Amino acid sequence: MSEETAPICSAKGCRVDAVWVLAWNNPKLHTPERRKTWLACEEHREHLSQFLGVRGFLKDVVLLKEWESPEGAQAPGSPSGA
C-alpha cells in the first residue's frame, strides 16, 4: 500500500499507520452480528479499546494484517457515531 492508501489510526488527530482492528457494535443500534471497526496504531490501541470496552461495545481486537471482515461488518476506517 502507498502512504496515501495505508490505513491510519482512528484516534483523533493521529496520522500513524494502523496496526490493529477494533471490532465493536452498539447493542442499542446494531444487530448482534453487526461489527463496526476502528483502526488503531500501537500507541492508541489500549486507549481506544478502553473507550469501547467501558461502554460494552468492544467485541474483538485483531491485528490488521489478520483481519477478515465478517459478514455485515463495516470496512475498517474512522470512528463513527452510529
Stockholm file with secondary structure:
# STOCKHOLM 1.0

chainA/1-82         MSEETAPICSAKGCRVDAVWVLAWNNPKLHTPERRKTWLACEEHREHLSQFLGVRGFLKDVVLLKEWESPEGAQAPGSPSGA
#=GR chainA/1-82 SS CCTTTSCBCCSTTCCSBCCEEEEECCTTTSCTTCBEEEEECHHHHHHHHHHHHHTTCEEEEEEGGGCCCCTTBCCSBSCCCC
#=GC SS_cons        CCTTTSCBCCSTTCCSBCCEEEEECCTTTSCTTCBEEEEECHHHHHHHHHHHHHTTCEEEEEEGGGCCCCTTBCCSBSCCCC
//
